[in-house]
């Protein structure tokens, strides 16, 4: 398999694991674990393919992706109790998955359109949407609403990969530096609490107050 194929499988497996861990926090049954693993693992790539007009989407053409997500769901179902802090593991696995998947999404966008701009958008979308869907389904605080940098890490990784590719770097080198850039930013945000300045002015009023 090519390097991008390994990144694709790795990103999907890691996101599937975070989905299954979210299911464990909600104490769901085996079907719940499988559902969360599949939706989280395949959600971002599915939307990416639809946006790019690549239908049938990737997991319809290659059902191995579904089997990988299901296998991860089963493994987590029987092992999640061994982890002391499942939420900490979840967010760090999410960081690694984001790093791999932003590069994979950018590569697919670039291959489909030849546009660096679209590559960065598809890389960011692919890497971030799975986590958003997971948190929405689990009724957990969304990763987008956490104070630490998240979307920017995916965007930076996709941008670094795309720039390196445009400057003629070999695929393995462009992929590696893109994934490393994304992980350093997201990992640093988790470890050091990096954030951007937030909106400090008067908050919006509740809808009932303006009706």
N, C-alpha and C positions, 0 to 999 in steps of 0.2 A: 504494500500500500504506500501511497505518497505521504509526505509529511502532513499535507492538509487533511488527508483522510484520518490520520492519527489524531490531529487536533480536533477534528469533527467528532470522532468517537469519544475522545477524552472530555470535551466540553459537554456533550450530551450526558455521559455517564455521571459527571460531577453534578450537573444540574439535577439530574434524576435523583441523585443521592440527597440533595438538599430538599427536594420535594418529598421524598420518603421520610426524611427527618422531621419535616413539618407535620406530616401525618402522624408520626410517633408522638409529637408534642400534643396532638389532639386526641391521642389514644384511639385511632381508627382501626378498623379491621383490615385484613389482607387486601381486599378489593380497594379500600381507601388508599392504602399504600401504593398499589399499582397505578391507580388513577392519578395521584399526586405526582408520582415519578414520571409518568408518561407526559402529562400536561406540562410539567416544569421542564423536562428534558427536551421536548419537541416544540414547545409553544413559540419560542423566538424564531427558530428556523422555519416554522410553518408560515408565520406572517411574512418573513423575509421572502420566501419563495412566491407567495401570493402577490406581494408588492412588485417583485421582479417579473411576474407573469410566467413563472416556472411551474407549470402544472402538467401532470400530477406533481404534488409536492414530494420532497425527498424521501419521506418515510413510506410513501405509497410505492415508489419505485424500488425502495430497498427496505423491506420489512425488518431487517436485522436491527434497525434502530429501535423499533418497538420492543423487540426481544431483549435488547440491552437494558432498556429502561425497566422492563418487567423483572429482569434478573437482579438489577440493583435494588428494586423495591422489595423483592423477597429477602435478599441478604440483609437489608436494613431492618426489615420486620423482625428478624431473629437476632440481630446484634445491637440494635439501638440502645437497649437497656444497659449495655456495657460502657456507654459513654457518659461521663459525669456531667458534662455541660453540652447538651445537644444543640442549644442555640449558638454557642460559640463555635462549635464544629460546623454548623450550618453556614454561618456567615463567612468562615474562612474557606470552606469548600466552594461557596458561591464566588468568592474572590478569585480562586484558581480557575473555576469554570468560566467566569467572565473574561479572564485573560486569554484563555484558549479560544473562546467563541467569538470574541471581537475580531480576532485575526481571521478566523474561518469565514465569518460573515462578510468582512471586507473583501476577502479574496473572491468569494462568490459574486458579490456585487460588481467587482472590477471585471471579472470574467464575463459577466452577463452584459455589461453596458460599456466597459472601457472608460468610465467616468470616475476619477478620483473622488469627486464629491459624493456620488452615489455610493461608492465603496465605503466611505466613512459613515454615511447614514445607515447602510445595511449592517455594517459591523457593530455600530452602537445599538441598533434595534435588536439584532440577533442576540447580543450579549446581555441585554437588560430586560427584555420582555418576559423571559421565563421566570425570573425572580419576582417580577411584578405580579404575574398570574398566580404564582405559588402563594404569595402573601395575601392576595385578594381572596383566594379560595380558602385559605386557612384562617381568615379573619385576623391576621397578624398585622402589626404596624408595617406599612410598606417600606421596602428598602429605599424608595424614592423620598420618603418622609423622614428618614434618619438623618441626623445632622452631618454625618461623615460623607465625604465625596464618594459618589457612586457612578452616575452617568458619565461624569468627566473622565473617569478612569477608562471606561469602555471607548469613549470617543478618542482619547489620547492614544490608546493602543491601536485602534483602527487607523488613526491618522499617521502614526509612526510607521506601521506596516506599509500603508499606501505610499508614503513619501519614500521609504527605502526601496520599494518596488519600482517607483517612478525613476529613481536615480540608478537603477540597474543592479541593485543588490541581489544576490542569489536568493531563491525562495526560502531556504532554510534560515538564512541570516535575517531576512526581512521578517519572517514569522517569529523568530526568536526574540528580536529586539522589540517587536510590537507587543508580544505577550509579556515580556519582562517589564516594559514600560507600564502596561496596564496594571500588572500585579504590584509593582512598586508604589504606584499611586493609590490603588485601592488598599493594599496592605498597610501602607503608611497612614492612610486615613483611619483604618481600624485600630492600629497600634498607638498612633500619636494623637488621634482625634482631629485630623486636619479637616477644616471646613472652609467654606467661602463666607464672606460677610452676608448676613441675612437682612431682609427688609425690616427696618426699624421704625417706620412711621406708624400712624394710627391703623390698627387692623380693620378689616371690613366688618360692617355690621351684620348681624344675623338677618337672614331674609325676612323673618317675621317683623322686624323693626322698620322695614322700608315698604311694606305692603299697605 
